[in-house]
Amino acid sequence: MDLAQLLKVAQAAVDQGRTVTDTRGPGTLTFKSDRDMASEVDFAVERKIREFLERETPEIGIEGEEEGGPTEGTRWVLDPIDGTVNFVHGTPLWAISLGLIVDDRAVAGVIDHPPLGTRYAAAEGLGATCNGKAIQGSQCTTLNEALIAMGDYAIGPHADDHNPQRTALHNLLVPKVQRLRMIGTAATALTWTANGFFDATIMYSNKPWDTMAGVAICREAGLQVLDLDGSQHSPASRGTFAVAPGLAGELTELIAQSGVRGISEK
């Protein structure tokens, strides 16, 4: 596949989504589960980008958070608004995230942050950029100097099954790292790790629309991207762990001690 050309298509597709977010507020909310919702804009952005991709790359399937799609094979994976809770509250930490999976590997991605005016992009072998300038992940090797982003705590009927392990990891990290941060958007956490703002990000799930674009960007920025068990990350992984190579060993050991496993969603 011509990844350079497909990255241009992804950039143009995300531009289409921006035409929606630049002109509309959240609108009516649709509640999907306990404290989890989609806004009118989530649906509108997804439909706009789908229409564009269906015209430009009809041979590639599209898996979107709101309207589903193929969960195997070569496909675009789209989160029209990653960080919907932030978006609804007017918090300027949310993103449009579009990734490409080929041969069960994240190979390209574009993540746009309309309120911040930043766009991250990468394709395998072509490097990672922010607003067109090359970026590189952290070179941190000392845990007590590390700023680490964490995924959200679980909500819903099975939250009590997952949150004790997440709390355990939190408690293991607090006395060892410089600081922890929880920002409420996987796409932003991954791009900020790719840009070196965070030294690692640990997420307890691997929803492809949330993670695949950011995984491609982090890899091209020189980071290790792993499952929570320390194995190489793939769309089938249960969690998503992007980390400066010099911190991977220590953090993997702490994750193992906590018992956190993650939740794969395909």
Contacts in CASP RR format, 6 or more apart in sequence:
PFRMAT RR
TARGET T0000
AUTHOR 0000-0000-0000
METHOD contacts of the structure
MODEL  1
MDLAQLLKVAQAAVDQGRTVTDTRGPGTLTFKSDRDMASEVDFAVERKIR
EFLERETPEIGIEGEEEGGPTEGTRWVLDPIDGTVNFVHGTPLWAISLGL
IVDDRAVAGVIDHPPLGTRYAAAEGLGATCNGKAIQGSQCTTLNEALIAM
GDYAIGPHADDHNPQRTALHNLLVPKVQRLRMIGTAATALTWTANGFFDA
TIMYSNKPWDTMAGVAICREAGLQVLDLDGSQHSPASRGTFAVAPGLAGE
LTELIAQSGVRGISEK
1 74 0 8 1.000
1 102 0 8 1.000
1 107 0 8 1.000
3 100 0 8 1.000
3 107 0 8 1.000
3 108 0 8 1.000
3 123 0 8 1.000
3 124 0 8 1.000
3 125 0 8 1.000
3 126 0 8 1.000
4 123 0 8 1.000
4 126 0 8 1.000
6 57 0 8 1.000
6 100 0 8 1.000
6 108 0 8 1.000
6 123 0 8 1.000
7 108 0 8 1.000
7 109 0 8 1.000
7 110 0 8 1.000
7 121 0 8 1.000
7 122 0 8 1.000
7 123 0 8 1.000
7 126 0 8 1.000
9 53 0 8 1.000
9 56 0 8 1.000
9 57 0 8 1.000
10 76 0 8 1.000
10 98 0 8 1.000
10 99 0 8 1.000
10 100 0 8 1.000
10 108 0 8 1.000
10 109 0 8 1.000
10 110 0 8 1.000
10 121 0 8 1.000
11 110 0 8 1.000
11 119 0 8 1.000
11 121 0 8 1.000
12 52 0 8 1.000
12 56 0 8 1.000
13 49 0 8 1.000
13 52 0 8 1.000
13 53 0 8 1.000
13 56 0 8 1.000
13 76 0 8 1.000
13 98 0 8 1.000
13 110 0 8 1.000
14 49 0 8 1.000
14 96 0 8 1.000
14 98 0 8 1.000
14 110 0 8 1.000
14 112 0 8 1.000
14 119 0 8 1.000
16 48 0 8 1.000
16 49 0 8 1.000
16 51 0 8 1.000
16 52 0 8 1.000
17 45 0 8 1.000
17 48 0 8 1.000
17 49 0 8 1.000
17 80 0 8 1.000
17 96 0 8 1.000
18 96 0 8 1.000
18 112 0 8 1.000
18 114 0 8 1.000
19 48 0 8 1.000
20 41 0 8 1.000
20 44 0 8 1.000
20 45 0 8 1.000
20 48 0 8 1.000
21 41 0 8 1.000
21 45 0 8 1.000
21 81 0 8 1.000
21 96 0 8 1.000
21 114 0 8 1.000
22 114 0 8 1.000
24 40 0 8 1.000
24 41 0 8 1.000
24 44 0 8 1.000
25 39 0 8 1.000
25 40 0 8 1.000
25 41 0 8 1.000
26 39 0 8 1.000
26 40 0 8 1.000
26 41 0 8 1.000
26 87 0 8 1.000
26 88 0 8 1.000
27 39 0 8 1.000
27 40 0 8 1.000
27 41 0 8 1.000
28 39 0 8 1.000
28 40 0 8 1.000
29 37 0 8 1.000
29 38 0 8 1.000
29 39 0 8 1.000
29 40 0 8 1.000
29 88 0 8 1.000
30 37 0 8 1.000
30 38 0 8 1.000
30 39 0 8 1.000
30 43 0 8 1.000
31 37 0 8 1.000
32 38 0 8 1.000
33 155 0 8 1.000
33 156 0 8 1.000
34 155 0 8 1.000
34 156 0 8 1.000
34 157 0 8 1.000
35 155 0 8 1.000
35 156 0 8 1.000
36 155 0 8 1.000
36 156 0 8 1.000
37 84 0 8 1.000
37 85 0 8 1.000
37 88 0 8 1.000
38 65 0 8 1.000
38 66 0 8 1.000
38 81 0 8 1.000
38 84 0 8 1.000
39 81 0 8 1.000
39 84 0 8 1.000
39 87 0 8 1.000
39 88 0 8 1.000
41 80 0 8 1.000
41 81 0 8 1.000
41 87 0 8 1.000
42 65 0 8 1.000
42 66 0 8 1.000
42 80 0 8 1.000
42 81 0 8 1.000
42 84 0 8 1.000
43 66 0 8 1.000
43 67 0 8 1.000
43 80 0 8 1.000
44 80 0 8 1.000
45 80 0 8 1.000
45 81 0 8 1.000
45 96 0 8 1.000
46 64 0 8 1.000
46 65 0 8 1.000
46 66 0 8 1.000
46 67 0 8 1.000
46 78 0 8 1.000
46 80 0 8 1.000
47 67 0 8 1.000
49 78 0 8 1.000
49 80 0 8 1.000
49 96 0 8 1.000
49 98 0 8 1.000
50 62 0 8 1.000
50 64 0 8 1.000
50 67 0 8 1.000
50 78 0 8 1.000
53 60 0 8 1.000
53 61 0 8 1.000
53 62 0 8 1.000
53 76 0 8 1.000
54 62 0 8 1.000
57 76 0 8 1.000
60 74 0 8 1.000
60 75 0 8 1.000
60 76 0 8 1.000
60 100 0 8 1.000
61 69 0 8 1.000
61 70 0 8 1.000
61 74 0 8 1.000
61 75 0 8 1.000
61 76 0 8 1.000
62 69 0 8 1.000
62 70 0 8 1.000
62 75 0 8 1.000
62 76 0 8 1.000
62 78 0 8 1.000
63 69 0 8 1.000
63 70 0 8 1.000
63 71 0 8 1.000
63 75 0 8 1.000
63 76 0 8 1.000
63 77 0 8 1.000
63 78 0 8 1.000
63 208 0 8 1.000
63 209 0 8 1.000
64 77 0 8 1.000
64 78 0 8 1.000
64 79 0 8 1.000
64 80 0 8 1.000
64 209 0 8 1.000
65 78 0 8 1.000
65 79 0 8 1.000
65 80 0 8 1.000
65 207 0 8 1.000
65 209 0 8 1.000
65 210 0 8 1.000
66 80 0 8 1.000
69 75 0 8 1.000
71 208 0 8 1.000
71 266 0 8 1.000
73 101 0 8 1.000
73 104 0 8 1.000
74 100 0 8 1.000
74 101 0 8 1.000
74 102 0 8 1.000
74 103 0 8 1.000
75 100 0 8 1.000
75 101 0 8 1.000
76 98 0 8 1.000
76 99 0 8 1.000
76 100 0 8 1.000
77 98 0 8 1.000
77 99 0 8 1.000
77 100 0 8 1.000
77 101 0 8 1.000
77 208 0 8 1.000
77 209 0 8 1.000
77 212 0 8 1.000
77 213 0 8 1.000
78 97 0 8 1.000
78 98 0 8 1.000
78 99 0 8 1.000
78 209 0 8 1.000
79 95 0 8 1.000
79 96 0 8 1.000
79 97 0 8 1.000
79 98 0 8 1.000
79 187 0 8 1.000
79 209 0 8 1.000
79 210 0 8 1.000
80 96 0 8 1.000
81 87 0 8 1.000
81 94 0 8 1.000
81 95 0 8 1.000
81 96 0 8 1.000
82 94 0 8 1.000
82 95 0 8 1.000
82 96 0 8 1.000
82 97 0 8 1.000
82 111 0 8 1.000
82 185 0 8 1.000
82 186 0 8 1.000
82 187 0 8 1.000
82 188 0 8 1.000
82 209 0 8 1.000
82 210 0 8 1.000
83 93 0 8 1.000
83 94 0 8 1.000
83 95 0 8 1.000
83 184 0 8 1.000
83 185 0 8 1.000
83 187 0 8 1.000
83 188 0 8 1.000
84 94 0 8 1.000
85 184 0 8 1.000
86 92 0 8 1.000
86 93 0 8 1.000
86 94 0 8 1.000
86 184 0 8 1.000
86 185 0 8 1.000
87 94 0 8 1.000
92 113 0 8 1.000
92 115 0 8 1.000
92 116 0 8 1.000
93 113 0 8 1.000
93 115 0 8 1.000
93 116 0 8 1.000
93 183 0 8 1.000
93 184 0 8 1.000
93 185 0 8 1.000
93 188 0 8 1.000
94 113 0 8 1.000
94 114 0 8 1.000
94 115 0 8 1.000
94 185 0 8 1.000
94 188 0 8 1.000
95 111 0 8 1.000
95 112 0 8 1.000
95 113 0 8 1.000
95 114 0 8 1.000
95 185 0 8 1.000
95 187 0 8 1.000
95 188 0 8 1.000
95 191 0 8 1.000
96 110 0 8 1.000
96 111 0 8 1.000
96 112 0 8 1.000
96 114 0 8 1.000
97 109 0 8 1.000
97 110 0 8 1.000
97 111 0 8 1.000
97 186 0 8 1.000
97 187 0 8 1.000
97 209 0 8 1.000
97 210 0 8 1.000
97 213 0 8 1.000
97 214 0 8 1.000
98 109 0 8 1.000
98 110 0 8 1.000
98 111 0 8 1.000
98 213 0 8 1.000
99 106 0 8 1.000
99 108 0 8 1.000
99 109 0 8 1.000
99 110 0 8 1.000
99 212 0 8 1.000
99 213 0 8 1.000
99 214 0 8 1.000
99 216 0 8 1.000
100 106 0 8 1.000
100 107 0 8 1.000
100 108 0 8 1.000
100 109 0 8 1.000
100 123 0 8 1.000
100 212 0 8 1.000
100 216 0 8 1.000
101 107 0 8 1.000
101 208 0 8 1.000
101 212 0 8 1.000
101 235 0 8 1.000
104 234 0 8 1.000
104 235 0 8 1.000
104 236 0 8 1.000
105 124 0 8 1.000
105 234 0 8 1.000
105 235 0 8 1.000
106 211 0 8 1.000
106 212 0 8 1.000
106 213 0 8 1.000
106 214 0 8 1.000
106 215 0 8 1.000
106 216 0 8 1.000
106 219 0 8 1.000
106 233 0 8 1.000
106 235 0 8 1.000
107 123 0 8 1.000
107 124 0 8 1.000
107 216 0 8 1.000
108 122 0 8 1.000
108 123 0 8 1.000
108 124 0 8 1.000
108 213 0 8 1.000
108 216 0 8 1.000
109 121 0 8 1.000
109 122 0 8 1.000
109 123 0 8 1.000
109 212 0 8 1.000
109 213 0 8 1.000
109 214 0 8 1.000
109 216 0 8 1.000
109 217 0 8 1.000
110 119 0 8 1.000
110 120 0 8 1.000
110 121 0 8 1.000
110 213 0 8 1.000
111 119 0 8 1.000
111 120 0 8 1.000
111 121 0 8 1.000
111 187 0 8 1.000
111 188 0 8 1.000
111 190 0 8 1.000
111 191 0 8 1.000
111 213 0 8 1.000
111 214 0 8 1.000
111 217 0 8 1.000
112 118 0 8 1.000
112 119 0 8 1.000
112 120 0 8 1.000
113 119 0 8 1.000
113 188 0 8 1.000
113 191 0 8 1.000
117 131 0 8 1.000
118 130 0 8 1.000
118 131 0 8 1.000
118 191 0 8 1.000
119 130 0 8 1.000
119 131 0 8 1.000
119 132 0 8 1.000
120 128 0 8 1.000
120 129 0 8 1.000
120 130 0 8 1.000
120 135 0 8 1.000
120 191 0 8 1.000
120 194 0 8 1.000
120 195 0 8 1.000
120 214 0 8 1.000
120 217 0 8 1.000
121 128 0 8 1.000
121 129 0 8 1.000
121 132 0 8 1.000
121 217 0 8 1.000
122 128 0 8 1.000
122 129 0 8 1.000
122 194 0 8 1.000
122 214 0 8 1.000
122 216 0 8 1.000
122 217 0 8 1.000
122 219 0 8 1.000
122 220 0 8 1.000
122 221 0 8 1.000
123 216 0 8 1.000
123 220 0 8 1.000
124 216 0 8 1.000
124 219 0 8 1.000
124 220 0 8 1.000
125 220 0 8 1.000
126 220 0 8 1.000
127 134 0 8 1.000
127 220 0 8 1.000
127 221 0 8 1.000
128 134 0 8 1.000
128 135 0 8 1.000
128 136 0 8 1.000
128 194 0 8 1.000
128 217 0 8 1.000
128 218 0 8 1.000
128 220 0 8 1.000
128 221 0 8 1.000
128 222 0 8 1.000
129 135 0 8 1.000
130 191 0 8 1.000
130 195 0 8 1.000
135 194 0 8 1.000
135 195 0 8 1.000
135 196 0 8 1.000
135 221 0 8 1.000
136 196 0 8 1.000
136 221 0 8 1.000
136 222 0 8 1.000
137 193 0 8 1.000
137 194 0 8 1.000
137 195 0 8 1.000
137 196 0 8 1.000
137 218 0 8 1.000
137 221 0 8 1.000
137 222 0 8 1.000
137 223 0 8 1.000
137 244 0 8 1.000
138 193 0 8 1.000
138 196 0 8 1.000
138 198 0 8 1.000
138 199 0 8 1.000
138 200 0 8 1.000
138 223 0 8 1.000
138 244 0 8 1.000
139 244 0 8 1.000
139 246 0 8 1.000
140 146 0 8 1.000
140 199 0 8 1.000
140 244 0 8 1.000
140 246 0 8 1.000
140 247 0 8 1.000
141 244 0 8 1.000
141 246 0 8 1.000
141 247 0 8 1.000
143 176 0 8 1.000
143 177 0 8 1.000
143 247 0 8 1.000
143 250 0 8 1.000
143 251 0 8 1.000
144 176 0 8 1.000
144 177 0 8 1.000
144 178 0 8 1.000
145 178 0 8 1.000
145 199 0 8 1.000
146 177 0 8 1.000
146 178 0 8 1.000
146 199 0 8 1.000
146 200 0 8 1.000
146 244 0 8 1.000
146 247 0 8 1.000
147 177 0 8 1.000
147 178 0 8 1.000
147 179 0 8 1.000
147 181 0 8 1.000
147 197 0 8 1.000
147 198 0 8 1.000
147 199 0 8 1.000
148 173 0 8 1.000
148 177 0 8 1.000
148 179 0 8 1.000
148 180 0 8 1.000
148 181 0 8 1.000
148 198 0 8 1.000
148 199 0 8 1.000
148 200 0 8 1.000
148 201 0 8 1.000
148 202 0 8 1.000
148 251 0 8 1.000
149 180 0 8 1.000
149 181 0 8 1.000
149 182 0 8 1.000
149 183 0 8 1.000
149 189 0 8 1.000
149 192 0 8 1.000
149 193 0 8 1.000
149 198 0 8 1.000
149 200 0 8 1.000
149 201 0 8 1.000
149 202 0 8 1.000
150 169 0 8 1.000
150 170 0 8 1.000
150 173 0 8 1.000
150 180 0 8 1.000
150 181 0 8 1.000
150 182 0 8 1.000
150 201 0 8 1.000
150 202 0 8 1.000
150 203 0 8 1.000
151 182 0 8 1.000
151 184 0 8 1.000
151 186 0 8 1.000
151 189 0 8 1.000
151 201 0 8 1.000
151 202 0 8 1.000
151 203 0 8 1.000
151 204 0 8 1.000
152 182 0 8 1.000
152 184 0 8 1.000
152 204 0 8 1.000
153 159 0 8 1.000
153 163 0 8 1.000
153 166 0 8 1.000
153 167 0 8 1.000
154 161 0 8 1.000
154 162 0 8 1.000
154 163 0 8 1.000
154 166 0 8 1.000
154 204 0 8 1.000
162 204 0 8 1.000
162 262 0 8 1.000
162 263 0 8 1.000
165 258 0 8 1.000
165 259 0 8 1.000
165 260 0 8 1.000
165 261 0 8 1.000
166 204 0 8 1.000
166 258 0 8 1.000
166 260 0 8 1.000
168 257 0 8 1.000
168 258 0 8 1.000
168 259 0 8 1.000
168 260 0 8 1.000
169 202 0 8 1.000
169 254 0 8 1.000
169 255 0 8 1.000
169 258 0 8 1.000
169 259 0 8 1.000
169 260 0 8 1.000
170 180 0 8 1.000
172 254 0 8 1.000
172 257 0 8 1.000
172 258 0 8 1.000
173 180 0 8 1.000
173 254 0 8 1.000
174 180 0 8 1.000
176 254 0 8 1.000
181 198 0 8 1.000
183 189 0 8 1.000
183 192 0 8 1.000
186 203 0 8 1.000
186 207 0 8 1.000
186 210 0 8 1.000
186 211 0 8 1.000
186 214 0 8 1.000
186 240 0 8 1.000
187 210 0 8 1.000
187 213 0 8 1.000
187 214 0 8 1.000
189 198 0 8 1.000
189 201 0 8 1.000
189 203 0 8 1.000
190 201 0 8 1.000
190 211 0 8 1.000
190 213 0 8 1.000
190 214 0 8 1.000
190 215 0 8 1.000
190 217 0 8 1.000
190 218 0 8 1.000
190 240 0 8 1.000
190 242 0 8 1.000
191 214 0 8 1.000
191 217 0 8 1.000
192 198 0 8 1.000
192 201 0 8 1.000
193 199 0 8 1.000
193 200 0 8 1.000
193 201 0 8 1.000
193 218 0 8 1.000
193 223 0 8 1.000
193 242 0 8 1.000
193 243 0 8 1.000
194 214 0 8 1.000
194 217 0 8 1.000
194 218 0 8 1.000
194 220 0 8 1.000
194 221 0 8 1.000
194 223 0 8 1.000
194 242 0 8 1.000
195 221 0 8 1.000
196 221 0 8 1.000
199 243 0 8 1.000
199 244 0 8 1.000
199 247 0 8 1.000
200 241 0 8 1.000
200 242 0 8 1.000
200 243 0 8 1.000
200 244 0 8 1.000
200 247 0 8 1.000
200 251 0 8 1.000
201 240 0 8 1.000
201 241 0 8 1.000
201 242 0 8 1.000
201 243 0 8 1.000
202 228 0 8 1.000
202 241 0 8 1.000
202 251 0 8 1.000
202 255 0 8 1.000
203 210 0 8 1.000
203 211 0 8 1.000
203 239 0 8 1.000
203 240 0 8 1.000
203 241 0 8 1.000
204 228 0 8 1.000
204 239 0 8 1.000
204 260 0 8 1.000
204 262 0 8 1.000
204 263 0 8 1.000
205 211 0 8 1.000
205 238 0 8 1.000
205 239 0 8 1.000
205 240 0 8 1.000
205 262 0 8 1.000
205 263 0 8 1.000
205 264 0 8 1.000
205 265 0 8 1.000
206 227 0 8 1.000
206 233 0 8 1.000
206 235 0 8 1.000
206 236 0 8 1.000
206 237 0 8 1.000
206 238 0 8 1.000
206 239 0 8 1.000
206 240 0 8 1.000
206 262 0 8 1.000
206 263 0 8 1.000
206 264 0 8 1.000
206 265 0 8 1.000
207 265 0 8 1.000
208 235 0 8 1.000
208 265 0 8 1.000
208 266 0 8 1.000
211 240 0 8 1.000
212 235 0 8 1.000
214 242 0 8 1.000
215 225 0 8 1.000
215 233 0 8 1.000
215 240 0 8 1.000
215 242 0 8 1.000
218 225 0 8 1.000
218 242 0 8 1.000
219 225 0 8 1.000
222 245 0 8 1.000
223 242 0 8 1.000
223 243 0 8 1.000
223 244 0 8 1.000
223 245 0 8 1.000
224 242 0 8 1.000
224 243 0 8 1.000
224 244 0 8 1.000
224 245 0 8 1.000
224 248 0 8 1.000
225 232 0 8 1.000
225 233 0 8 1.000
225 240 0 8 1.000
225 241 0 8 1.000
225 242 0 8 1.000
225 243 0 8 1.000
226 232 0 8 1.000
226 233 0 8 1.000
226 237 0 8 1.000
226 241 0 8 1.000
226 242 0 8 1.000
226 243 0 8 1.000
226 248 0 8 1.000
226 252 0 8 1.000
227 233 0 8 1.000
227 234 0 8 1.000
227 237 0 8 1.000
227 238 0 8 1.000
227 239 0 8 1.000
227 240 0 8 1.000
227 241 0 8 1.000
228 237 0 8 1.000
228 238 0 8 1.000
228 239 0 8 1.000
228 241 0 8 1.000
228 255 0 8 1.000
228 260 0 8 1.000
228 261 0 8 1.000
228 262 0 8 1.000
229 238 0 8 1.000
229 255 0 8 1.000
229 256 0 8 1.000
229 261 0 8 1.000
230 241 0 8 1.000
230 248 0 8 1.000
230 252 0 8 1.000
230 255 0 8 1.000
231 237 0 8 1.000
233 239 0 8 1.000
233 240 0 8 1.000
233 241 0 8 1.000
235 266 0 8 1.000
236 264 0 8 1.000
236 266 0 8 1.000
237 264 0 8 1.000
238 261 0 8 1.000
238 262 0 8 1.000
238 263 0 8 1.000
238 264 0 8 1.000
239 262 0 8 1.000
239 263 0 8 1.000
239 264 0 8 1.000
241 251 0 8 1.000
241 252 0 8 1.000
241 255 0 8 1.000
243 251 0 8 1.000
END
